Amino acid sequence: MSLPNYTSWNYRVWHYTYLTICGLVFFFLIAPLFIILPLSFNAEQYIHFSAKMLALDPDGFSLRWYEDMIYGTKNPWGLAAKNSIIIAFFATIGSTILGTVAALGLSSRHMPYKAAFMALLISPMIVPLIISGTAIFFFMAKVGLAATHTGIILAHIILGTPFVVITVTATLTGFDHSVTRAAASLGSNPVNTFMKITLPLILPGVISGALFAFVTSFDEVVVVLFLAGLENTTIPIQMWGWSKRAVKSNNYGCGNLFDYNVYFNSC
């Protein structure tokens, strides 16, 4: 984007210096992908740039680690990937619904103790995960939901809801409630008003919150360490467990998926 002709020279220098700094920071953040990506296609057993890879020999490259991650032929990566997707999907739906409803309630003029309720809703973002994980584990164990998909989904809904509340609340800050009152005066019921008027106007905030909730659930490690059993292992837990024993190329394959997931949702 070019600057106007009347822009002073010192502002031009600062503008292009700022763009250069931002570009360097962005390159610094994504530069590891240029190393991880080719290593994830390594045909060897362990991570290194083999002679065949350096020579660009097709025999030095393989999709074996991605196949192992998806199908779980040698390791339980397939089960972990399936669990992560299922848990993140349902946790995102739950967080989006609860967060949107809570934000609508907090935006009401007649809502008492707004500050107290807002502090309660965003507390999972403030309390350290180790404390949250311990508390959630004891509660889930008492009600019999430990080491179950349902327990992990409920825990991730707790962790993801604050992001939806914050984004939707920010969207509702400039919301004109006169349009909903006009719809009610014309005979529209609350559900119809929400679906046809309120939701389209706050949809950007809802989508942003849902993306944050999905990333939070998909990448979460600490709480899952407390709750997960052998059948509930997720990709982050699988990567964490394998990295303690031996870092192989399927870890880099999963790492690529995580990086692309975070970058895509950040954009």
TADAZI-V128886 format. One record per residue. N is the residue number from 1. RES is the residue in three letters. SS is DSSP state (a for helix, b for strand, c for the rest). OMEGA is omega in whole degrees, -180 to 180 (none if undefined). BURIAL is I if it has 24 or more other ideal C-beta (glycine too) atoms within 12 Angstrom, else O. Layout:
N|RES|SS|OMEGA|BURIAL, N|RES|SS|OMEGA|BURIAL
This chain:
1|MET|c|-177|O, 2|SER|c|180|O, 3|LEU|c|177|O, 4|PRO|c|-177|O, 5|ASN|c|-177|O, 6|TYR|c|-179|O, 7|THR|c|-179|O, 8|SER|c|-175|O, 9|TRP|a|180|O, 10|ASN|a|176|O, 11|TYR|a|177|O, 12|ARG|a|179|O, 13|VAL|a|180|O, 14|TRP|a|-179|O, 15|HIS|a|-178|O, 16|TYR|a|174|O, 17|THR|a|178|O, 18|TYR|a|178|O, 19|LEU|a|179|O, 20|THR|a|179|O, 21|ILE|a|179|O, 22|CYS|a|178|O, 23|GLY|a|179|O, 24|LEU|a|178|O, 25|VAL|a|179|O, 26|PHE|a|178|O, 27|PHE|a|179|O, 28|PHE|a|-178|O, 29|LEU|a|-176|O, 30|ILE|a|-178|O, 31|ALA|c|179|O, 32|PRO|c|179|O, 33|LEU|a|-179|O, 34|PHE|a|175|O, 35|ILE|a|-177|O, 36|ILE|a|-175|I, 37|LEU|a|178|O, 38|PRO|a|179|I, 39|LEU|a|179|I, 40|SER|c|177|I, 41|PHE|c|-179|I, 42|ASN|b|179|I, 43|ALA|c|-179|I, 44|GLU|c|-176|O, 45|GLN|c|-176|O, 46|TYR|c|-172|O, 47|ILE|c|170|I, 48|HIS|c|175|O, 49|PHE|c|-177|O, 50|SER|c|180|O, 51|ALA|a|179|O, 52|LYS|a|178|O, 53|MET|a|179|O, 54|LEU|a|178|O, 55|ALA|c|-179|O, 56|LEU|c|176|O, 57|ASP|c|-180|O, 58|PRO|a|179|O, 59|ASP|a|179|O, 60|GLY|a|-179|O, 61|PHE|b|-178|I, 62|SER|c|174|I, 63|LEU|c|-173|O, 64|ARG|a|-176|I, 65|TRP|a|175|I, 66|TYR|a|176|I, 67|GLU|a|179|O, 68|ASP|a|-179|I, 69|MET|a|-175|I, 70|ILE|a|-174|I, 71|TYR|a|178|O, 72|GLY|c|-177|O, 73|THR|c|-179|O, 74|LYS|c|-177|O, 75|ASN|c|-176|I, 76|PRO|c|179|I, 77|TRP|a|179|I, 78|GLY|a|178|I, 79|LEU|a|180|I, 80|ALA|a|179|I, 81|ALA|a|179|I, 82|LYS|a|179|I, 83|ASN|a|-179|I, 84|SER|a|-178|I, 85|ILE|a|-179|O, 86|ILE|a|-178|I, 87|ILE|a|-179|I, 88|ALA|a|-179|I, 89|PHE|a|-177|I, 90|PHE|a|177|I, 91|ALA|a|178|I, 92|THR|a|178|I, 93|ILE|a|-180|I, 94|GLY|a|-180|I, 95|SER|a|-179|I, 96|THR|a|-180|I, 97|ILE|a|-178|I, 98|LEU|a|-179|I, 99|GLY|a|179|I, 100|THR|a|179|I, 101|VAL|a|179|I, 102|ALA|a|179|I, 103|ALA|a|177|I, 104|LEU|a|178|I, 105|GLY|a|-179|O, 106|LEU|a|180|I, 107|SER|c|180|I, 108|SER|c|180|O, 109|ARG|c|-176|O, 110|HIS|c|-179|O, 111|MET|c|179|O, 112|PRO|c|175|O, 113|TYR|c|-178|O, 114|LYS|a|-178|O, 115|ALA|a|-179|O, 116|ALA|a|180|O, 117|PHE|a|178|O, 118|MET|a|177|O, 119|ALA|a|179|O, 120|LEU|a|-176|O, 121|LEU|a|-178|I, 122|ILE|c|-180|I, 123|SER|a|177|O, 124|PRO|a|176|I, 125|MET|a|-174|I, 126|ILE|a|-178|O, 127|VAL|c|178|O, 128|PRO|c|-175|O, 129|LEU|a|-180|I, 130|ILE|a|178|O, 131|ILE|a|178|O, 132|SER|a|-180|I, 133|GLY|a|178|I, 134|THR|a|-180|O, 135|ALA|a|-180|O, 136|ILE|a|-180|I, 137|PHE|a|-179|I, 138|PHE|a|179|O, 139|PHE|a|-179|O, 140|MET|a|178|I, 141|ALA|a|-179|O, 142|LYS|a|-179|O, 143|VAL|a|175|O, 144|GLY|c|-179|O, 145|LEU|c|176|O, 146|ALA|c|-180|I, 147|ALA|c|175|O, 148|THR|c|176|O, 149|HIS|a|-179|I, 150|THR|a|179|O, 151|GLY|a|180|I, 152|ILE|a|179|I, 153|ILE|a|179|I, 154|LEU|a|178|I, 155|ALA|a|-180|I, 156|HIS|a|174|I, 157|ILE|a|177|I, 158|ILE|a|-178|I, 159|LEU|a|-176|I, 160|GLY|a|-177|I, 161|THR|a|180|I, 162|PRO|a|180|I, 163|PHE|a|178|I, 164|VAL|a|180|I, 165|VAL|a|-177|I, 166|ILE|a|-177|I, 167|THR|a|-180|I, 168|VAL|a|177|I, 169|THR|a|177|I, 170|ALA|a|178|O, 171|THR|a|-178|I, 172|LEU|a|-178|I, 173|THR|c|180|O, 174|GLY|c|-177|O, 175|PHE|c|-180|I, 176|ASP|c|-178|O, 177|HIS|c|179|O, 178|SER|a|180|O, 179|VAL|a|178|O, 180|THR|a|177|I, 181|ARG|a|177|O, 182|ALA|a|178|O, 183|ALA|a|179|O, 184|ALA|a|180|O, 185|SER|a|178|O, 186|LEU|c|174|O, 187|GLY|c|-180|O, 188|SER|c|178|O, 189|ASN|c|-176|O, 190|PRO|a|-179|O, 191|VAL|a|179|O, 192|ASN|a|178|O, 193|THR|a|-180|I, 194|PHE|a|-175|O, 195|MET|a|-173|O, 196|LYS|a|-177|O, 197|ILE|a|-173|I, 198|THR|a|-175|I, 199|LEU|a|178|I, 200|PRO|a|-178|O, 201|LEU|a|-179|I, 202|ILE|a|-176|I, 203|LEU|a|177|O, 204|PRO|a|178|O, 205|GLY|a|179|I, 206|VAL|a|180|I, 207|ILE|a|179|I, 208|SER|a|178|I, 209|GLY|a|179|I, 210|ALA|a|178|I, 211|LEU|a|177|I, 212|PHE|a|179|I, 213|ALA|a|179|I, 214|PHE|a|179|I, 215|VAL|a|179|I, 216|THR|a|-179|I, 217|SER|a|-175|I, 218|PHE|a|-176|I, 219|ASP|a|-172|I, 220|GLU|c|-177|I, 221|VAL|c|-167|I, 222|VAL|a|-178|I, 223|VAL|a|180|I, 224|VAL|a|176|I, 225|LEU|a|178|I, 226|PHE|a|-168|I, 227|LEU|a|-170|I, 228|ALA|c|171|I, 229|GLY|c|-179|O, 230|LEU|c|-178|O, 231|GLU|c|-176|O, 232|ASN|c|-178|I, 233|THR|c|177|I, 234|THR|c|-178|I, 235|ILE|a|178|I, 236|PRO|a|179|I, 237|ILE|a|178|I, 238|GLN|a|178|I, 239|MET|a|-179|I, 240|TRP|a|179|I, 241|GLY|a|-180|I, 242|TRP|a|-180|I, 243|SER|a|177|O, 244|LYS|a|-178|O, 245|ARG|a|-180|O, 246|ALA|c|179|O, 247|VAL|c|-179|I, 248|LYS|c|-173|I, 249|SER|a|177|I, 250|ASN|a|171|I, 251|ASN|a|179|I, 252|TYR|a|175|I, 253|GLY|a|176|I, 254|CYS|a|179|I, 255|GLY|a|176|I, 256|ASN|a|180|I, 257|LEU|a|179|I, 258|PHE|a|-179|I, 259|ASP|a|179|I, 260|TYR|a|178|O, 261|ASN|a|-179|I, 262|VAL|a|-180|O, 263|TYR|a|-179|O, 264|PHE|a|-178|O, 265|ASN|a|177|I, 266|SER|a|179|O, 267|CYS|c|none|O
